[in-house]
Amino acid sequence: MSDRPSATIGELESLQRETFDYFIHEANPANGLVIDKTAEGWPASIAATGLALAAYPIGVERGYMSREAAVARTLATLRFFSASPHGPEPDATGYKGFYYHFLDMQTGRRAWQCELSTIDSAFLFAGALAAKSYFNRDVMDELEIGALADSIYRRADWNWAQNGADTVTHGWTPESGFIPYRWEGYNEALLLYVLGLGSPTYPLPEASYAAWTSTYRWDHCSGYDYLYAGPLFTHQLSHVWLDLRGIQDAFMRAKGLDYFENSRRATYVQRCYAIENPRKFVGYEENCWGITASEGPGSKTLRIDGIERTFHDYLARGVPYGPDDGTLAPWAVVASLPFAPEIVLPAINFCVHEAQLKLHNSYGFKAAFNPTHPGEPGAPQGWWVSPWHFGINEGPIVLMIENYRTGLLWQLMRSCGYIRCGLGRAGFAGGWLEAS
């Protein structure tokens, strides 16, 4: 273990508070939509909006906003999704109970001819169900939150999203129909399958989950046996919502571990890879890691210290097989906090104090950095740092810090009957699922 300092509770509180502000200031209070990226004219992301719905309860508990303000924002969001244009028209907001990935911040209609996204809809549904679990007082506004969350979740036609096969498709467009890709191989779709299996209206068959897990890849990397997925976020995003400690499905029972332990191992693999640094990027070391899907310096090739380096824009980077262009994402480090605090806290300290990645930022950490790339002339750190914040990055920071400290979101989702049903139909058993 490193003897370098770790982030303190005070620093975690500061990071969580600053990051939470993204969902206050980068949202349209009239419809609750949260912008995907802090760039001029950018649309909303339904995944970021779902993360916001889950973050508002934390804001109330931490004193970042009043319960009344959180109720008002949550109601505006759920009322919008409940009443928004829903149909096969190319400028609708959703279809068959699912929603388009990106929506115009003002009108709430489809942006960029994007896809109707099953996974991003799942994050939205999860946020709605978290809001329902938290805002459960016997008063008119909070009862309405519960009713709206229920109706939005129940409307999703998971059978349609299978498009005639066992696994679930990535999505659909009115122009071309279903996207040819399916949710196969281990990834963030664990949450999607649990939600689909738990639906009381159009549930996925249990065979769908078995078909998904049959595409898993077991691997051995850096001394660890684990269920492989390259980008770190794939080991994190379902865990933002689901407390997978001590419960197992058939696959994990056969391996003698659970998904939480698997994510702990994946986090250690990331750190080991940075220490080994096989591609010899600048900065990689025991406290400087975090390779995931992220913004990058841009598509270009540069000769740096005699080595020709090819860099990329937004890309699903992964460990240990790549792609890897030297780009790291501090949010992905924070999102592993519950799994391996002993290595994550020193890495957060590095990001704050040595890399100075909170410097002059409104919302905690920027999206990504690359110490190998020289960045723009005059870059404060002397290397590339993303100029943007993304809602999909900000949410896991707020939520996983809270899960590490109090487990609040896990508790809210554990109390949701749909989640318990979905986990049961997926074959999960043990631990809290069997506790009274």
N, C-alpha and C positions, 0 to 999 in steps of 0.2 A: 504493500500500500504506500501511496505517496504521503510524505509528511507536509506537503504544501497545504495552505489553509483552505477550509471549506466555507461555502456560503453560510451565513448565519440565518437564524429565523427572521431577524430584522430585514436582511437583504431579500429573503424570500417574500416577506410581506410587501416590501417596496416593489419588487418585480411584479407580484400578483396585482397589486393596486394599480400600477402604471399600465399594465397590460389590459386590465379590465376596462380602462377608459376607452379603449378602441370601440367597445360595444355601446358605449354611451354616445361618443362623438362621431362615429363613422356609421351611423344608422339613420334611417328616415323615421322619425317618431310617428308619422302619420300611418305608416303601414308596417313598421317594424323591420323592414329589410335592412340587411347589413352589407356594406360594400365589400367586395371580394379583395380589393387591392387599393391602396391609397395613391391612386394615380388619377389624373383628371379625366372625367367622363367614364370612369369604370363602372360596370354594372354590379348588382348585388349577387352574392352567392347564397344558395339555399343551405349549403353546409355551414357556412359562417353564421347564418341566421339561426340554424338549429343549435349551434354552439352557444350563441348569445342567449337563447331561451334557457339553456342549462346553467349559464353563468349568472343570470339575474338572481336566483336564490342565494348564490354565494355572495353577490353584492349586498343582499339584504343582511345576511348573517355577519358579514364583515363590516357593515356600516358604510358601504360605498354608495348605497342608494336606499331610499325608504321603501318599505313594503308597498306603499301606495304607488310610488313611481314604478316599481317593478311590475306590479299588477297591471298598471296602465299600459306599459310597454308590451307586456306579454299578451294582453287582450288585443291590442292593436295588431300584433303579429298574427295571432291565431284567427282573428276576424278576417284579416286580409286573405289568408290562405283558404279559409273556409268558403269565402264568397267570390274568390277570384275566378276569372274566365277559365273554364275547364272543358276541354273538348279537343277534337282532332285538328282544329284550325291552327295554322302555322304561327299565329301571334298570340296564342292562348298562354296561360300561366302553367297549366298542367293538363294531364290526360290520364284516364284510367287510375286516378288516385295518386299518381306520381307527378313530380314537378320538374320543370326545366332547370338545368344546372345554374344558369345565369339569367337574371331578370333585371329589367330596367328599374333603376332605383326609384323612379317617380311613378311610372304607370304599373309596374309589377308584371309586365308582359315579357315574353321570351326575348332574350338578347342574343345577338351574334349568330342566329340560326343554330344555337347550341342543341345538345341532345337532352331528351327527357332522361334524367339520370337516376338509376335505381339506388346507387350507393349514396349520392348526395341527398336524395329523398329520405333514405334511412337515417341520416344524421338529423334531418329536420324532424322526422317522426320521433326520434329518441329525445330531442330537445323538448318537443311538445309533451311527451309522456313524463319527462322529468319535471316540467312545470306543473303538470297535473298532480304529481305526487307531492310537490312542495306547497302549492297554493291550494290547500284542501280545507280551508275554513268554511263554515256554514254561513257564508255571506254571498250575495248575488254575484258579484264580480268573480269571485274565486270558484263558485259553482259553474259559472259560464266558462271559465278556463278549462275545467275538467271536461265539460260537455264538448267543447270545441276540439280539444286535443283528442278525445275519443273518436269523434266523427272524422277528423282528418286522418288518423291512423287507420280506422276501419275501412275507409274508402279505397285504399290501395289494393289493386287487383294483382296479387302476387302470381296467380296462375297465368294470367295474360303475360306477365313479365318473363315467364319461362319459355314462351314461344315454342311450345311443343316438345321440349326436352326436359331433362331432370334439373340441370343447373339453371341459374338465373342469368339473364342477359345484362350487359352493362347499361343498355338503354335503347332508345327509339327516337327517330325523327320523323316528322310528317312527310318529309321529302323522300326518304329512302327506306323507311321501315326500321326493323330491328337492327341494331349494331351487331356485327358478326362476332364480337368478343363476348365471352361469358365469364362469370365469377368462378374461376377455377384456379387451383393452387392456393396455398395458404396466403392470406392477405387480410385486409381490413373488413372483408365481407363477412366475417364471423358475426358481427352485429346485424348485418343485413339478413342473414339466414335465421338468426334468432327472432328477429322481428317478423319475418315472413312466416315462420313456423308458429308463432304465437298469435297470428291474426285470427279473430273470431269470425271473419267474413269470407276471405279468400285465402285460406292458409296454404302455404307450401306443403306438399306431402313430405313425410319423413324421409322418403327415398331421395329427395332433393339434397338434404344435408349429407346423407351417405355418399351421394354422387360427388359432392364437393370435396369431402375429406378423402375420397379415393384418389384425388389428384394431388394430394400433398407430396412434398419432397422432404425426406429426412436426410440430414447431412451431418458432417463432422468438420468443424472449423476451429482453428486456434485452440484445440484441446477440448472443445465442447460438442456434445451431441445435442442436436436441437432441430426443431421444425423450421426449415429454411424459408426465409423471405429476405431479399437483399436490402431494400430501403427500410430504415429504422421505423418509419411511421406505420408500416404494416404490422409491426409488433405492438403498436401503441393505441391506435385510434379506437378499436373495439373496447379496449381496456379503460378508455376514458369513461365509458358508460357502464361496462359490465364488470362486476366483482368476480373474477375468475380464480380467486385464491381458494384452493382446497376442494374445488369441484372439477370433475373430469367427464369427458365424453368417452366413447369407446376407443377412439384413437389414443387419447392420452392415458387411459387406463392401461392399454397395452404397452405404453412406453414408461409407465411408472412415474409420471410427473403431471403437472397441470400447465395450462397456458400461461399463467403468471410466471411460473418458474422458467418456462420457455422464453418469455420476454426478458427475464433477468439474464439468461444465457446469451440471448441476442445482443443485449446491451454490452456484456463483457466482450463478445466477439468484436463489436465496434471498437472498443478501447484497445483490444489486442491488435487489431488491424492498424490502428493509428500508431501504436508503438512500433510495430514491424515496418510500417510505411513502405510497402513494396514498390510503389511508384515514385518514391522519393520527393513527395510534395513538401513545400515549405510549411512549417508550423505544426505538422502532425506530431502528437506526443500523448502521454498518458492522460493529460487533462484537456487536450484539444482534439475533439472528435465530433461525430454527429453527421453521418452521411445518410441522406434520405431524398425524397422528392422535394426539390427546392428550386428557387430562382438561382440563376447563374450569371457569370460575367458577360455572356453573349457568345454567339457562334463565331469563333475566330481561332486562328492558329498563330501563336507567337513563339519566337525563339527566346528562351529565358535561361541565362547561365549556360548557354551552349546546348540546351535541350529544347527540342521542338514540342511545344505543349498545345493540345487542342482543347478549347474550352467550349462550354455549351450554355444555352439559355435555361429555361425551366426544363427539368429533366428528372426522371426517377433514378437517382444515383443509388448504388447499392454496394454492400460488403458481403463477402470478400471478392466477388467476381466482377465487380464494376456494374455499370460505368462509374468512373471516378475521375474527376478533373481537378481535384483539390478544393472543391467547394464544400463548406460545412454549414450546418444549420443549427444555431443555438437553441431554437425552440425544441428541436428533436432531442437535445440533451435533457432539457427540463422535463419533457414528457416521459422520460424514463425514470424520473425521481422515485416513484413508489417501488419500482423493481429493484433498484440498486443504489440507494442513497449514498452509500460509502464511496462510490466512484463518481456519482452525479454531482454531489455537492462541491467537491473540489473543481469539477469541470465548470460549474456555474460560476464559481469564484474566479476562475480563469477568464471566462467570457466577460465578467463585469470589470475586473481590475486590470488584468494584463492585456487582453484584447480590446478592452474599453468599448464593448459593443452596445452599451447603453448611452454612450456619449451623444448628446444633442438629439436624443430620440424622444418622441412624444409617448410611445407605447411600449416601453421596455426594449427588448432586442429587435433589431432589424431582421429581415427574413433569412439572410445568409451572408457569408463572407468567404473570401478566398485569399489566403496569405501568399499563394504562389503568383497570383495575377497582380500586376502593378496597379491596377485601378486607374481612375481618371487622374490627370495631373493635379497635384496638390491634395490628393486623398489624405485625410488626417492620419490614418494608421500606416500609410505607405503601401496599402494593398486594397483590393476591391472589397467593398461592402455594399450590399444591396441598398438602394435608396428607398425601398418600399417596405410597408407592413402588409401582411395578408391575414384576413380573418381566420382562415383555416389553420394558421400558425398560432395566432393569438389565443384562440380558444383552448387548445390543449395545455398551454402554459397555466392559464387561470385554473382549469379544472383538475389538472394532475397535481399542481401544488396543493389544492384543497383535498384531493383524495389522499395525498401523502400525509397531510396534517390531521384531517378529521374524517376522511372517507365519506363526506357528505353526499356527493353525487352517487357513489356506489349504494349508499343507504337508500336514497330516493328510488333508484332503479330496482333494488332488491324488493321494495314494497309494491312494485308494479306487477299485477297479476299476469299481464301479457308477456312480460319478460320471463317470469317464472315458468309460464306455460311453454314458451319458446325454448327455453333451456331444457325443460323436461322432455319435450318432443325431439330435441336434438340428442337425447341420451345422456345429458349431464345428470350426475348424482353426487351425493356426499356433501360434506361441509354445511354451509348455511342453507342450502336447498332442503336439507332434511331436518334442520333445527325447528323446534316448535315456534 
